[in-house]
Amino acid sequence: MVRTPLVIRELDPRHLTPEEAHALSRYDNIIRAELWPEDAPVRPEVTLAHWRYVPWYEDHHQWIAWTPEGEAVGRGLVTVGKTQDNQHMADFDIDVVPSMRGQGLARGILANIARVARQEGRELLLCTTDNYLPAGKIFARRIGARRGLASQTNQLLLRETDWALVDEWARKGRARAGYELGIWEGAYPAEYLDTMIAMKQLINTAPTDNLEVEEFTWTRFDLREEERALENKGGKRWTIFIRHRASGEFAGFTEVLWAPHSPDGYEQGYTIVVPNHRNRGFGQWLKAEMLLLLRARSPQLRWLRTGNADANASMISINRRVGFRRYKSWTTWQIDLPQLERYLATRAAPAPAR
């Protein structure tokens, strides 16, 4: 049972008092300091911009647990996809500040998540926990979730980059006859939207371990909506691609993204090489050109982070050689909605949502 008198309310981040906005910013920075202790706190306006803009292909339902003094101490979020694929599932996330853990607050938030999942007809729920924080794993096991995917965040400190190797990879790539390199800053050119859709579909070939998910698909509208979401949050994106000159066929691409909530670093997005162009060093060439681009355009950059499934040995090998090191380990869990509802029914009644 929750011993401290709390109120769990559904949150609409578009309609907040100034006091609520600052309370949510304080809460977000408490959670952030635990998950990413080397990163700087985020300003309130950046936090709210990140929460407020929801792309068309997602529905967000979220709840905040408030103390009588108006402090936010817990948050739950369930994301329901509106696309035609994976209609059986939804993603959820629950965070509680360390001082309030162990009081049943997460269970109270979870009851609201289960209710929305039932209303939306989603029979499978996925969540991800940080392996270095035991509370998440303990909670996942308690509710009956099963392991789906092991993954890692790898970080490259620019001061530790093997720049001689980067230059070598870039030199070999540029010497490859018949291929050229290109860079887009910001939105994809309209004439290449279908090409980008085809290449992004290849992400479905990446390892998913035991996750019970279908292949994901993209449309032109999806790509443009992703760009609008990034722009509305104040972010930037660079796309580097390799193309066969004679045929115009794309051999692969990589992306890097910058967001105001992480001003000292970049996120490495997808790196994809088209199957009939693999085993030619193109993954190394893309990584090298991306790093040279960042060094030239962002000399203040401290770090670069990327996510990989543990089973993605080939990409992890490329990352390790250039200087990436494991920074975080994650587990994605999955739980069937009936199992979650049975767990909730056999425990004390959760704190009410208001």
Buried (B, 14 or more C-beta within 10 A) or exposed (E): EBEEEBEBBEBEBEEBEEEBBBBBBBBBBBBBEBEBEEBEBBBBEBBBBBBBBBBEBBBBBBBBBBBEEEBBBBBBBBBBBEBEBBBEBBBBBBBBBEEBBEBBBBBBBBBBBBBBBBEBEBBBBBBBBBBEEEBBBEBBEEBEBEBBBBBBBBBBBBEEBBBEBBEEBBEBBEEBEEBEBBEBEEBBEEEBBEBBBEBBBBEEEEBBBEBBBEEBBBBEEBBBBBBBBBBBBBBBBBBBBBBBEEEEBBBBBBBBBBBBBBBEBBBBBBBBBBEEBEEBBBBBBBBBBBBBBBBEEBEEBBBBBBBBBBEBEEBBEBBEBBBBEBBBBBBBBBBBBEBBBEBBEEBEEBBEBE
